[in-house]
Amino acid sequence: MADSHEIKAARRDLGRRLAQLRKAAGHTQHSFARLVQYGRSSVANTETGHQYLDRAFWTRSDTILQERRAQRRLRPRLLVSSGWPPGLRASNQKIYAGTARHP
């Protein structure tokens, strides 16, 4: 099981990756927030690792970023396995491993 320091570090890494992908897609935090149907401050706090949003946020984010990449044809479309984009999957696995409840 991951300790709280590892979880915080994974959340920061995940947030940084989201910010990189969002910027590469040409979105501001404000425009991206409207698309994912969350507040701008939620996007900002998630990108800095201060807030961790639910799976719906990450699913919407992945969909939007995939669509934008396909439109711009900058690089290959993200491959999604188990519901997470490759760049975000490892960080999410660390986070969920640390928060999973065991009977």
N, C-alpha and C positions, 0 to 999 in steps of 0.2 A: 504494500500500500504506500502511496506517495505521502510525504509529510506536507505540512501547510506551506513551507517555504517553496517546495517544488511545485505545488499547485499554484501559488501566486506567480512564480516565474513562468509557468506554462500559460497562465492567463495573460500575462504581459506579452509573451511571445505571440500568442494567438491574436491579441489585439493589434500588435505591430504589423502582423501579416495581413490582417483585415485592412488596416490603414493603407498599406502598400498596394493591395489589390484595388481598393476603392479609388485611390488617387490615379493608379494606372488606367482605370476605367473612365477617368475624367469626372468623377463625382466629388462634390464638396460634402462635408458631413451633413449639411442641411439638405441637399438634394437626395443624398443616399437615405437619410432618415425618412423622408417622405415616401420613397420607394419601398422601404422595408416596413413602413407603418409603425415606426417607433420615433421617439423624440430625438432631436439632435444631441441633447446632453447624454442620452443613453448610448448613442453611437460613440460620442467622445469618451465617455467613461469606460466603455468596453474596449476601445482602442488603447487606452492607457492601463488596462487591467484592473481598474477600480470597480468595475461592475461586470457581472457575468450574466448574460441574457439567456433565455430559454432556447430550446431547439428550434422553435418556429422562427426566431430571429436569424439563426444560422442557416436554416433552410432557405429562407427568403433571400438572404445575402448571397448565398451560393447561386441561386437561380438568377438573380440580377447580374452578378458578376459574370456568369457564364454567357448570358445573353449579350452583354456588352462586349465581351471578348469575341464572340462569334460575329457580331456586327462589325467590329473594327478589324478583325482578322489579324491582330497583332501577333498572336501566338496560338498554339493549339488549345482547344477547349479543355477546361478542367475535367478530369475524370473523377467521378464521384463513386466512392466505395463505402458502403455502410452509412450513407447519408452525409459524409463529410468530404470536402475537397482535400486533395492530398496535402497541401500546405498547412491545413488546419487540423487534419486528422490526428497527427501525433500529439499535438498539444491537447486536444480534446480528450484523447485516451488517457493522458496523465491526469487531467482534471477529474474525469469520471472515475478513474481508478481510486482517486483519493477521496471521493465523496460517496462511493457506492456503499450501500448498507448491506451488511452480511448478517444472515439469520443466526 
